[in-house]
Amino acid sequence: MSGNRVVLFLVFITVMAWLWYPYLTQTTPKTNTQSDVIAKPDYIATALEQTSYNETGVRSYTVTADKMELYQELGFSHFTMPVFTLYNGPQNWLISSQEATLYENNTLMLEGDVEAKNLTTGAMITLIKADNIRVEIDERLMQSERPVEITGPSLKINGKGLYADLNTDIIELINHTRTIYYDQ
């Protein structure tokens, strides 16, 4: 009986070794230590200062940024710490954020501590703050679906969602939360 057990044990070990051999000898694939890059920018500019003009030669906007990356094939430019100045005759706006993306159709997406300052003297609305704002540069429209704070010399308005037509200087809150009026 002892001999049968030894033979059975050897057969068991042989079968187990035969079954486990592919797993034990399998080499682990080498992992890439660098993160996969989806796309590389066509060029990078640091300390950017740029002025853009419309079709008639009138200054449309200026931008300054710590860094700009152009992705020509993907159709957008990415900015770090940008400051855009939108020119619209006497009503000009200075818009800053932590990051921004400008698409080929002149749609600007600003994200992170966005501040839009009205450069018009004596305006009722002087500052708009939000987490993100979308600007249609050609149409001079600002939109946001996030919480927004609008400040003026005598008021402060909080709400969620913004639609601003910079051509007509009409600013609408989609969902008004609170307004504070200050005495003058």
Backbone torsions as a table, in degrees:
resi	resn	phi	psi	omega
1	MET	NA	-36.0	179.9
2	SER	-65.1	-37.9	178.2
3	GLY	-65.7	-39.4	178.0
4	ASN	-64.2	-37.4	179.0
5	ARG	-66.5	-39.0	-179.7
6	VAL	-66.1	-43.7	179.5
7	VAL	-65.2	-44.2	177.9
8	LEU	-61.5	-39.9	178.1
9	PHE	-65.1	-42.0	179.3
10	LEU	-66.5	-39.5	177.5
11	VAL	-65.0	-41.8	178.7
12	PHE	-61.8	-46.9	179.3
13	ILE	-62.7	-41.5	-179.4
14	THR	-64.8	-44.6	179.1
15	VAL	-64.3	-43.6	179.4
16	MET	-63.6	-41.6	178.3
17	ALA	-64.4	-40.3	179.2
18	TRP	-64.8	-39.2	179.4
19	LEU	-73.0	-37.0	-176.4
20	TRP	-88.9	-10.7	-176.6
21	TYR	-56.5	-45.3	179.4
22	PRO	-61.6	-36.2	-179.3
23	TYR	-73.6	-36.1	-178.8
24	LEU	-74.3	-30.5	-177.6
25	THR	-95.9	-2.1	-179.1
26	GLN	-68.7	130.2	177.9
27	THR	-87.3	142.1	178.7
28	THR	-79.9	134.3	179.5
29	PRO	-66.0	143.6	179.7
30	LYS	-72.7	130.3	178.5
31	THR	-87.9	144.0	179.3
32	ASN	-77.5	121.3	-177.2
33	THR	-75.8	-23.8	177.4
34	GLN	-86.6	143.9	178.0
35	SER	-70.3	145.7	179.9
36	ASP	-67.5	128.6	179.7
37	VAL	-96.6	122.9	-179.2
38	ILE	-71.7	-47.3	-179.8
39	ALA	-150.5	147.8	176.0
40	LYS	-106.1	141.4	-179.9
41	PRO	-67.2	148.4	176.7
42	ASP	-69.0	-37.9	169.9
43	TYR	-156.3	160.7	-178.7
44	ILE	-125.4	133.7	176.3
45	ALA	-119.5	137.5	174.9
46	THR	-114.1	152.6	-177.0
47	ALA	50.2	52.5	-175.3
48	LEU	-73.6	137.5	169.2
49	GLU	-137.1	117.5	-174.7
50	GLN	-140.7	144.2	175.2
51	THR	-121.2	133.7	179.4
52	SER	-116.6	139.5	-178.9
53	TYR	-116.3	152.3	176.8
54	ASN	-83.6	-174.3	-175.2
55	GLU	-63.7	-27.9	-178.4
56	THR	-90.0	1.8	178.1
57	GLY	89.0	7.7	178.1
58	VAL	-86.5	138.5	179.8
59	ARG	-61.0	122.9	-178.6
60	SER	-93.1	-51.8	179.1
61	TYR	-159.1	159.6	170.5
62	THR	-122.8	153.2	178.1
63	VAL	-139.6	138.2	168.0
64	THR	-123.8	145.9	-179.4
65	ALA	-156.8	152.0	174.8
66	ASP	-65.5	-37.8	-177.0
67	LYS	-152.4	143.2	175.7
68	MET	-136.0	134.0	177.2
69	GLU	-120.7	124.9	179.8
70	LEU	-100.0	125.3	175.2
71	TYR	-112.7	85.0	-173.9
72	GLN	-59.2	-46.6	-176.5
73	GLU	-66.4	-34.8	179.8
74	LEU	-84.7	-15.7	173.3
75	GLY	84.9	31.5	177.0
76	PHE	-153.0	163.9	173.6
77	SER	-122.0	139.7	179.8
78	HIS	-112.4	131.7	-176.9
79	PHE	-116.5	144.1	173.5
80	THR	-112.7	128.2	-177.8
81	MET	53.3	55.3	-178.2
82	PRO	-83.8	155.1	170.7
83	VAL	-133.5	111.2	179.2
84	PHE	-102.9	135.4	172.5
85	THR	-115.2	115.1	178.4
86	LEU	-93.1	124.7	-179.8
87	TYR	-100.9	127.1	-178.7
88	ASN	-144.1	61.9	-177.4
89	GLY	68.0	-127.8	-178.8
90	PRO	-78.0	-12.7	-177.4
91	GLN	-106.6	100.3	-178.7
92	ASN	-115.2	147.3	-178.6
93	TRP	-127.3	139.6	174.8
94	LEU	-110.1	117.5	-174.3
95	ILE	-120.0	125.8	-179.4
96	SER	-127.9	156.6	178.5
97	SER	-162.2	179.8	176.5
98	GLN	-80.7	-38.5	179.6
99	GLU	-141.3	155.3	176.2
100	ALA	-152.9	152.4	174.9
101	THR	-127.9	126.1	178.7
102	LEU	-110.1	119.2	-178.4
103	TYR	-92.2	164.0	-177.1
104	GLU	-60.2	-26.9	-179.7
105	ASN	-85.8	16.9	-179.7
106	ASN	62.9	33.1	170.5
107	THR	-96.0	127.9	-176.7
108	LEU	-114.7	123.1	177.7
109	MET	-108.4	114.2	179.4
110	LEU	-104.9	137.1	-177.1
111	GLU	-138.3	142.4	175.1
112	GLY	86.1	103.9	177.6
113	ASP	49.9	55.2	-178.7
114	VAL	-77.1	131.5	175.2
115	GLU	-129.7	126.4	176.5
116	ALA	-114.6	113.1	-178.0
117	LYS	-103.0	128.6	176.8
118	ASN	-80.3	120.3	-178.3
119	LEU	-88.9	2.6	179.0
120	THR	-79.1	126.3	179.6
121	THR	-72.0	139.3	178.2
122	GLY	76.5	15.3	-178.7
123	ALA	-74.8	149.6	178.4
124	MET	-70.7	-35.8	177.3
125	ILE	-108.5	123.1	-178.4
126	THR	-110.0	-24.6	-174.7
127	LEU	-149.6	137.6	173.9
128	ILE	-124.7	128.0	178.1
129	LYS	-119.3	139.6	178.4
130	ALA	-159.5	167.4	174.9
131	ASP	-74.4	-38.1	175.7
132	ASN	-150.5	150.1	179.3
133	ILE	-141.5	139.0	175.0
134	ARG	-105.0	130.2	-178.7
135	VAL	-121.2	124.6	170.9
136	GLU	-92.3	100.8	-170.9
137	ILE	-62.9	-46.8	-176.7
138	ASP	-64.4	-38.7	-179.3
139	GLU	-88.2	-11.2	-177.8
140	ARG	59.2	51.7	178.3
141	LEU	-117.9	139.8	173.8
142	MET	-119.2	136.8	179.8
143	GLN	-140.8	148.8	173.4
144	SER	-153.2	148.2	176.5
145	GLU	-110.1	2.8	-177.2
146	ARG	-98.3	174.2	174.7
147	PRO	-58.6	140.6	-174.7
148	VAL	-133.4	143.7	173.4
149	GLU	-122.2	123.7	-179.8
150	ILE	-113.2	129.2	-177.0
151	THR	-124.0	143.3	174.3
152	GLY	-138.4	-179.7	-178.6
153	PRO	-62.5	-27.7	-176.6
154	SER	-127.6	14.4	-179.0
155	LEU	-155.3	161.3	174.7
156	LYS	-142.4	124.4	-176.1
157	ILE	-122.4	132.4	174.9
158	ASN	-114.4	143.2	178.5
159	GLY	-168.9	-174.0	178.6
160	LYS	-129.2	124.8	-179.0
161	GLY	90.5	134.1	-176.1
162	LEU	-140.2	139.9	169.5
163	TYR	-135.4	117.2	-177.7
164	ALA	-128.5	124.6	174.5
165	ASP	-100.9	106.8	-175.4
166	LEU	-74.8	-16.0	176.0
167	ASN	-70.0	-42.5	-177.8
168	THR	-100.8	-4.3	-178.2
169	ASP	61.1	33.9	176.6
170	ILE	-101.7	124.1	-178.8
171	ILE	-122.3	124.8	-178.7
172	GLU	-119.4	138.3	170.2
173	LEU	-97.6	133.0	-179.1
174	ILE	-72.2	-43.1	-179.7
175	ASN	-132.4	99.5	-178.3
176	HIS	-72.9	134.1	179.8
177	THR	-109.1	-51.7	-174.1
178	ARG	-158.6	144.5	175.2
179	THR	-130.2	135.9	175.9
180	ILE	-121.8	126.2	176.7
181	TYR	-103.4	135.9	178.7
182	TYR	-103.8	143.7	175.9
183	ASP	-72.9	144.9	177.9
184	GLN	-111.6	NA	NA
